[in-house]
Amino acid sequence: MILDSVGGDRDLVCELFQAYVEDGPERARDLAQALEVADLDRVVRRAHSLKSMSGVIRAESIMAMALEVESAARRGDLAGARAAHQGLDLVHEDVLKAVKTYLETQCP
């Protein structure tokens, strides 16, 4: 759990979650747009960015999916990157809902 990884610092968790709510959707949209226009270099950067940001809040499902997208794009496999991206938006929405709920109930 993220709280354990930050030494129980609830304020820090709130800050990290708030940053995720503010920046995560844009990063996910940028990744989807890069896939649409088949810009593999941009896909690599955007997937890596989303993976890293998700790692900070311990959103392991998004991390794993973004890693698959990033890896496929690094290999030049656009079809594989697009396939790996399938479902990521739904998972991301679920994570955002959970993060927002935490912010509403646990953060001042």
Secondary structure as a PSIPRED ss2 file (coil, helix, strand):
# PSIPRED VFORMAT (PSIPRED V4.0)

   1 M C   1.000  0.000  0.000
   2 I H   0.000  1.000  0.000
   3 L H   0.000  1.000  0.000
   4 D H   0.000  1.000  0.000
   5 S H   0.000  1.000  0.000
   6 V C   1.000  0.000  0.000
   7 G C   1.000  0.000  0.000
   8 G C   1.000  0.000  0.000
   9 D C   1.000  0.000  0.000
  10 R H   0.000  1.000  0.000
  11 D H   0.000  1.000  0.000
  12 L H   0.000  1.000  0.000
  13 V H   0.000  1.000  0.000
  14 C H   0.000  1.000  0.000
  15 E H   0.000  1.000  0.000
  16 L H   0.000  1.000  0.000
  17 F H   0.000  1.000  0.000
  18 Q H   0.000  1.000  0.000
  19 A H   0.000  1.000  0.000
  20 Y H   0.000  1.000  0.000
  21 V H   0.000  1.000  0.000
  22 E H   0.000  1.000  0.000
  23 D H   0.000  1.000  0.000
  24 G H   0.000  1.000  0.000
  25 P H   0.000  1.000  0.000
  26 E H   0.000  1.000  0.000
  27 R H   0.000  1.000  0.000
  28 A H   0.000  1.000  0.000
  29 R H   0.000  1.000  0.000
  30 D H   0.000  1.000  0.000
  31 L H   0.000  1.000  0.000
  32 A H   0.000  1.000  0.000
  33 Q H   0.000  1.000  0.000
  34 A H   0.000  1.000  0.000
  35 L H   0.000  1.000  0.000
  36 E H   0.000  1.000  0.000
  37 V C   1.000  0.000  0.000
  38 A C   1.000  0.000  0.000
  39 D C   1.000  0.000  0.000
  40 L H   0.000  1.000  0.000
  41 D H   0.000  1.000  0.000
  42 R H   0.000  1.000  0.000
  43 V H   0.000  1.000  0.000
  44 V H   0.000  1.000  0.000
  45 R H   0.000  1.000  0.000
  46 R H   0.000  1.000  0.000
  47 A H   0.000  1.000  0.000
  48 H H   0.000  1.000  0.000
  49 S H   0.000  1.000  0.000
  50 L H   0.000  1.000  0.000
  51 K H   0.000  1.000  0.000
  52 S H   0.000  1.000  0.000
  53 M H   0.000  1.000  0.000
  54 S H   0.000  1.000  0.000
  55 G H   0.000  1.000  0.000
  56 V H   0.000  1.000  0.000
  57 I C   1.000  0.000  0.000
  58 R C   1.000  0.000  0.000
  59 A C   1.000  0.000  0.000
  60 E H   0.000  1.000  0.000
  61 S H   0.000  1.000  0.000
  62 I H   0.000  1.000  0.000
  63 M H   0.000  1.000  0.000
  64 A H   0.000  1.000  0.000
  65 M H   0.000  1.000  0.000
  66 A H   0.000  1.000  0.000
  67 L H   0.000  1.000  0.000
  68 E H   0.000  1.000  0.000
  69 V H   0.000  1.000  0.000
  70 E H   0.000  1.000  0.000
  71 S H   0.000  1.000  0.000
  72 A H   0.000  1.000  0.000
  73 A H   0.000  1.000  0.000
  74 R H   0.000  1.000  0.000
  75 R C   1.000  0.000  0.000
  76 G C   1.000  0.000  0.000
  77 D C   1.000  0.000  0.000
  78 L H   0.000  1.000  0.000
  79 A H   0.000  1.000  0.000
  80 G H   0.000  1.000  0.000
  81 A H   0.000  1.000  0.000
  82 R H   0.000  1.000  0.000
  83 A H   0.000  1.000  0.000
  84 A H   0.000  1.000  0.000
  85 H H   0.000  1.000  0.000
  86 Q C   1.000  0.000  0.000
  87 G C   1.000  0.000  0.000
  88 L H   0.000  1.000  0.000
  89 D H   0.000  1.000  0.000
  90 L H   0.000  1.000  0.000
  91 V H   0.000  1.000  0.000
  92 H H   0.000  1.000  0.000
  93 E H   0.000  1.000  0.000
  94 D H   0.000  1.000  0.000
  95 V H   0.000  1.000  0.000
  96 L H   0.000  1.000  0.000
  97 K H   0.000  1.000  0.000
  98 A H   0.000  1.000  0.000
  99 V H   0.000  1.000  0.000
 100 K H   0.000  1.000  0.000
 101 T H   0.000  1.000  0.000
 102 Y H   0.000  1.000  0.000
 103 L H   0.000  1.000  0.000
 104 E H   0.000  1.000  0.000
 105 T H   0.000  1.000  0.000
 106 Q H   0.000  1.000  0.000
 107 C C   1.000  0.000  0.000
 108 P C   1.000  0.000  0.000
